[in-house]
């Protein structure tokens, strides 16, 4: 059983998880605009940032959403969270060249015909996953604030 003070701690952990997911979202959506303004930045992007932000977002989300489920029991939050984590994991596992090709196109260094559908899909996975995680954590916070501890059936 999760006490009221522990639920408050999980609300704080949700905020941290939302922060990491938000950083993923800002990076993925903001980086192309920065590249369009300063095309020389294309060569500075490292896949390590994608992997680090994705890994932290996934790990925090696994713990927070998993433990909070015991309190509110809402399957929709878990399903949305798993979908978001899955998209981030697939994106982190893909080679960095996929996003780099889209960024190179945005910077004007290559033509549209040189960017495959796989490049575009991979480019969209992380923002979609991060957005889903933010939604899951927002709903999780709301449910934790309004729920009483669930009793396990014996």
ABEGO torsion letter per residue (X at the ends): XBBAAAAAAAAAAAAAAAAAAAAAAAAAAAAAAAAAABAAAAAABBAAAAAAAAAAAAAAAAAAAAAAAAAAGBAAAAAAAAAAAAAAAAAAABBAAAAAAAAAAAAGABBAAABBAAAAAAAAAAAAAAAAAAAAAAAAAAAAAABBBBBBBX
